[in-house]
Structure formats: C-alpha cells, structure tokens
Amino acid sequence: MSIFENLRPHRIQHSLVVFCLLSVLPPLSAQTAKELMIDACYNERKQHKNDALWASRVERHTAGHIYLEEEIETVGGPIHRLILVDGHEPSPSERKQDDDRLGKLLQNPKAQQAMKKNREADQKNVDEILRAVPDALLFEDQGRQEGLEKLAFRPNPAYNPTPYEERALPALSGVILIDLQEKRLAQFSATLTEQVDFGYGVLGQLKKGGTIEVKRIRLSPGIWKTNSSKISVYGASFSSRPLASSRTKLKAASSR
C-alpha cells in the first residue's frame, strides 16, 4: 500500500472539515446598493454614447387632451408627426398645423441646427445627472420586486450640488427598480420633498410635492428606452412663466 493510499482517509476527513468550516462562514459580501447604482448609471451613460435611433408611437397627455404621435429619432433630435387627437383623426386644421410645423422645420436649417444643439445639451445634462446620482442620494436595498431589485433612496445631506441641473437631486426621495441581469434602470419614482430654489429663488423655483415617474423597457440586449413618463412638477421662472407642468408620456411599438 502506497503512502498516498494511507493518506486518502485523512484527505477525505480534511475535506469534510474544510467544507463544514466554509459552510458556517458568512457569504461573500454582495454588491452594495450604491455600487449597483454606480454600475446602472454607467451603463445608461454608455448607451447614450452609442445610442441607436428608434421609431416609436408616443402618447402625450397635455392640457386635458391625449395626443398620439409618431416619434422618429434622428441625429438632430426627435421628429414628431401627429396621428390621433383624443382617439380621433386630427381635424383638417390640426393636420394642416402639424404639416406646416414639419414643413417649416425641414426648410429651416437654423431650426434644425438649434434642435440638434438642444438634443446635445439635453444629453450632456442627463450624463451629468447620471454621474451625480450615486453621490447625491443615499440608497437602501429593499429586496426584489417583480424580478427587479428595489432600491429606496433619499437625499444625501452631505452632497453639495454645483451644476444648475443637479439642484433638484438632493430634494428627491423615492424608489428605483434595477434589472440585475443587465444592471439597467427599469423604473424611477420620486417626490420632491422640499422646494427647490434657483438663484435663491430669484431665477425660479420648483414646488414641494412634485412627482416624477419613469418606466423603461428592454428593446434588445443592452438597449433600453423610456416606455412611459409621468411628470407633475410645478414652479415658476423669474418671468413668472411655468418651469414645468403636469404631463404624461407613453411610448409603445418601438422599432429600429
């Protein structure tokens, strides 16, 4: 009998001891809520840099009316064409008004350039906000909800926002749902817990109690788009014009 055969029982016994010790050790620490948010926000920003263009049907709820539009994304920004108003075909005057709007846009290079600049500015603002979110808010993992990871969030009192667009972040509390497979933001629901002043209230303000709800869907691997958004945020600018209003936007039947 070789020495290796003599050692076999001891090896088995040793393996069992090691297994028992490992079974009582605490599991490896899972990804923290903040780390998960960092990854999710990074993936959103990554898609923005390589964003594919899609066509969607968009339903807007504005001023008591429901507008169904065809939204076509272009490198210069989204173009909308009216399909239905309150479930009916647009009236001749509504159709003419929509056709005139599109015609003026197509024949006006300056307007197209302005639309492109606005789109680029919006993308830059979104990118800056996504960078700030993991630090501007405090997150608490609340487990699974319908197959998604649920994170509750509240303002981080230690965060000091600097860009104009980030001022509202420290006033938000709510819930974020994250798809763990691709680490993407699937749903965002928030409430303004306090009034937000811009320029000490001179330039404008957003009223306490406003709500934001955004739902996103997976269209293909790595590609997520906003499926619906409901925004009820009120305020005024220095000229007493509303900064925001109550509106609902639904998207469906997206295709490349």
C-alpha positions as CSV (number, residue, x, y, z in Angstrom):
1,M,0.0,0.0,0.0
2,S,1.5,3.4,-1.0
3,I,1.7,6.4,1.2
4,F,-0.9,8.1,-0.9
5,E,-3.4,5.4,-0.2
6,N,-2.7,5.8,3.5
7,L,-3.4,9.5,3.3
8,R,-6.8,9.1,1.5
9,P,-9.0,8.8,4.6
10,H,-7.2,11.8,6.1
11,R,-7.7,13.8,2.9
12,I,-11.4,13.0,2.9
13,Q,-11.7,13.9,6.6
14,H,-9.8,17.1,5.9
15,S,-12.0,18.0,3.0
16,L,-15.1,17.5,5.2
17,V,-13.7,19.7,7.9
18,V,-12.9,22.4,5.4
19,F,-16.4,22.1,3.9
20,C,-18.0,22.4,7.3
21,L,-15.9,25.5,8.1
22,L,-16.8,27.2,4.9
23,S,-20.5,26.4,5.4
24,V,-20.6,28.4,8.6
25,L,-18.6,31.4,7.3
26,P,-20.6,34.4,6.2
27,P,-21.2,34.6,2.4
28,L,-19.1,37.0,0.3
29,S,-20.5,40.5,0.6
30,A,-22.9,41.3,-2.1
31,Q,-22.7,44.4,-4.2
32,T,-23.9,47.4,-2.2
33,A,-26.9,49.5,-3.2
34,K,-24.6,52.4,-4.1
35,E,-22.3,50.2,-6.2
36,L,-25.3,48.8,-8.0
37,M,-26.4,52.4,-8.8
38,I,-22.9,53.3,-10.0
39,D,-23.0,50.4,-12.4
40,A,-26.5,51.1,-13.6
41,C,-25.8,54.8,-14.2
42,Y,-22.6,54.0,-16.0
43,N,-24.5,51.6,-18.3
44,E,-27.1,54.3,-19.1
45,R,-24.3,56.8,-20.0
46,K,-22.6,54.2,-22.1
47,Q,-25.8,53.7,-24.1
48,H,-26.1,57.4,-24.6
49,K,-22.6,57.5,-26.3
50,N,-23.6,54.7,-28.7
51,D,-27.3,55.4,-28.8
52,A,-29.3,53.7,-31.6
53,L,-32.1,55.6,-33.3
54,W,-35.6,54.3,-33.0
55,A,-39.1,55.0,-34.2
56,S,-41.9,54.9,-31.6
57,R,-45.5,55.8,-31.1
58,V,-45.8,58.3,-28.3
59,E,-48.9,59.2,-26.3
60,R,-48.8,62.6,-24.6
61,H,-51.4,63.8,-22.0
62,T,-51.3,67.6,-22.1
63,A,-53.8,70.2,-21.1
64,G,-56.7,67.7,-20.9
65,H,-56.0,66.2,-24.3
66,I,-54.4,62.9,-25.4
67,Y,-52.1,63.2,-28.5
68,L,-50.8,60.1,-30.2
69,E,-47.7,60.9,-32.3
70,E,-45.1,59.1,-34.4
71,E,-41.7,59.9,-32.9
72,I,-38.7,59.3,-35.2
73,E,-35.3,59.7,-33.6
74,T,-32.7,61.4,-35.8
75,V,-29.1,62.5,-35.2
76,G,-30.5,66.1,-34.9
77,G,-33.2,65.2,-32.4
78,P,-36.7,63.6,-32.4
79,I,-39.3,64.5,-35.0
80,H,-43.0,64.1,-34.2
81,R,-45.9,63.6,-36.5
82,L,-49.5,63.8,-35.2
83,I,-51.6,60.6,-35.6
84,L,-54.6,61.0,-33.3
85,V,-56.1,63.6,-31.0
86,D,-58.3,62.2,-28.2
87,G,-58.6,58.9,-30.1
88,H,-59.8,60.5,-33.3
89,E,-58.2,61.5,-36.6
90,P,-56.8,65.1,-36.5
91,S,-59.2,67.7,-37.8
92,P,-58.2,69.4,-41.1
93,S,-57.0,72.4,-39.2
94,E,-55.0,70.3,-36.8
95,R,-53.5,68.3,-39.7
96,K,-52.6,71.5,-41.5
97,Q,-51.0,73.0,-38.4
98,D,-48.9,69.8,-37.9
99,D,-47.9,69.7,-41.6
100,D,-46.9,73.3,-41.5
101,R,-44.8,72.8,-38.4
102,L,-42.9,69.9,-40.1
103,G,-42.5,71.8,-43.3
104,K,-41.0,74.8,-41.6
105,L,-38.6,72.6,-39.7
106,L,-37.5,70.8,-42.9
107,Q,-37.0,74.1,-44.7
108,N,-35.2,75.8,-41.9
109,P,-31.5,74.8,-41.4
110,K,-31.2,77.1,-38.5
111,A,-34.1,75.5,-36.7
112,Q,-32.6,72.1,-37.4
113,Q,-29.3,73.2,-36.0
114,A,-31.0,74.6,-32.9
115,M,-32.8,71.3,-32.4
116,K,-29.6,69.4,-32.7
117,K,-27.9,71.7,-30.2
118,N,-30.8,71.3,-27.8
119,R,-30.6,67.5,-28.1
120,E,-26.8,67.6,-27.5
121,A,-27.3,69.9,-24.5
122,D,-30.1,67.6,-23.1
123,Q,-27.8,64.5,-23.5
124,K,-25.0,66.3,-21.7
125,N,-27.3,67.3,-18.8
126,V,-28.6,63.8,-18.5
127,D,-25.0,62.5,-18.5
128,E,-24.0,64.9,-15.7
129,I,-27.1,64.0,-13.6
130,L,-26.3,60.3,-14.0
131,R,-22.8,60.9,-12.8
132,A,-24.1,62.7,-9.8
133,V,-26.9,60.4,-8.8
134,P,-24.8,57.8,-6.8
135,D,-23.4,60.6,-4.6
136,A,-26.4,62.9,-4.4
137,L,-28.7,60.2,-3.0
138,L,-28.5,57.6,-0.2
139,F,-29.7,54.1,-1.2
140,E,-31.2,51.2,0.7
141,D,-31.7,47.8,-0.8
142,Q,-35.3,46.6,-0.2
143,G,-35.1,43.3,-2.0
144,R,-36.8,42.1,-5.1
145,Q,-40.0,43.4,-6.7
146,E,-41.4,41.7,-9.8
147,G,-37.9,40.3,-10.7
148,L,-36.2,43.6,-10.2
149,E,-34.0,44.9,-7.4
150,K,-35.8,47.6,-5.4
151,L,-33.7,50.5,-4.0
152,A,-35.2,53.2,-1.8
153,F,-33.4,56.5,-1.9
154,R,-33.4,59.8,0.0
155,P,-31.3,63.0,-0.2
156,N,-27.7,62.8,0.9
157,P,-27.3,65.8,3.3
158,A,-23.5,65.8,2.7
159,Y,-23.9,66.3,-1.1
160,N,-23.3,69.8,-2.4
161,P,-24.7,70.2,-5.9
162,T,-23.0,72.6,-8.2
163,P,-24.4,72.4,-11.8
164,Y,-27.8,74.0,-12.3
165,E,-29.4,70.8,-13.4
166,E,-28.4,68.9,-10.3
167,R,-30.2,71.3,-7.8
168,A,-33.3,69.1,-7.6
169,L,-31.4,65.9,-6.9
170,P,-30.8,66.5,-3.1
171,A,-34.6,67.1,-2.7
172,L,-35.8,63.8,-4.2
173,S,-37.0,60.7,-2.3
174,G,-38.4,57.6,-3.8
175,V,-37.8,54.2,-5.3
176,I,-35.6,52.9,-8.2
177,L,-36.0,49.4,-9.7
178,I,-33.0,47.9,-11.4
179,D,-32.7,45.0,-13.8
180,L,-29.9,42.9,-12.3
181,Q,-29.1,40.9,-15.5
182,E,-28.0,44.0,-17.4
183,K,-27.8,46.4,-14.5
184,R,-30.1,48.9,-16.1
185,L,-32.6,51.4,-14.6
186,A,-36.1,49.9,-15.1
187,Q,-38.2,52.3,-13.1
188,F,-37.8,55.6,-11.2
189,S,-40.4,57.1,-8.9
190,A,-39.6,60.2,-6.9
191,T,-41.2,63.0,-5.0
192,L,-39.8,66.5,-4.3
193,T,-39.5,66.6,-0.5
194,E,-38.8,70.3,-0.4
195,Q,-39.0,73.4,-2.5
196,V,-36.0,73.9,-4.9
197,D,-34.8,77.4,-5.5
198,F,-32.6,78.6,-8.3
199,G,-30.6,81.7,-7.6
200,Y,-32.0,81.9,-4.1
201,G,-35.5,81.9,-5.7
202,V,-34.8,84.8,-8.0
203,L,-34.3,82.8,-11.1
204,G,-37.0,80.3,-10.3
205,Q,-38.3,77.5,-8.1
206,L,-39.8,74.1,-8.1
207,K,-42.6,73.5,-5.6
208,K,-42.5,70.8,-2.9
209,G,-44.7,67.7,-3.5
210,G,-44.0,67.4,-7.3
211,T,-43.7,63.8,-8.6
212,I,-41.8,62.1,-11.3
213,E,-42.3,58.5,-12.6
214,V,-40.4,57.0,-15.4
215,K,-40.7,53.4,-16.7
216,R,-38.2,51.8,-19.1
217,I,-38.2,48.7,-21.2
218,R,-35.6,46.5,-22.8
219,L,-35.8,46.5,-26.5
220,S,-32.8,44.4,-27.3
221,P,-29.6,43.3,-25.5
222,G,-28.0,46.5,-24.0
223,I,-30.7,48.8,-25.4
224,W,-33.3,50.3,-23.0
225,K,-35.8,53.1,-23.8
226,T,-38.3,55.1,-21.8
227,N,-41.7,53.4,-22.1
228,S,-43.7,55.9,-20.1
229,S,-43.1,59.0,-18.0
230,K,-45.5,61.0,-15.8
231,I,-44.2,64.3,-14.5
232,S,-46.2,66.6,-12.2
233,V,-43.7,69.3,-11.2
234,Y,-44.7,72.9,-10.8
235,G,-42.8,76.1,-10.4
236,A,-42.1,79.5,-11.9
237,S,-39.2,81.2,-13.6
238,F,-38.1,84.8,-12.9
239,S,-40.5,85.9,-15.7
240,S,-43.4,84.1,-13.9
241,R,-43.6,81.5,-16.7
242,P,-44.2,77.9,-15.5
243,L,-40.9,75.9,-15.4
244,A,-42.8,72.7,-15.6
245,S,-46.3,71.3,-15.7
246,S,-48.3,68.1,-15.3
247,R,-47.9,65.8,-18.3
248,T,-47.8,62.1,-19.2
249,K,-45.9,60.5,-22.0
250,L,-46.3,56.9,-23.1
251,K,-44.3,55.0,-25.7
252,A,-45.1,51.8,-27.5
253,A,-44.3,49.7,-30.6
254,S,-40.7,50.8,-30.7
255,S,-38.6,49.5,-33.6
256,R,-35.2,50.2,-35.1
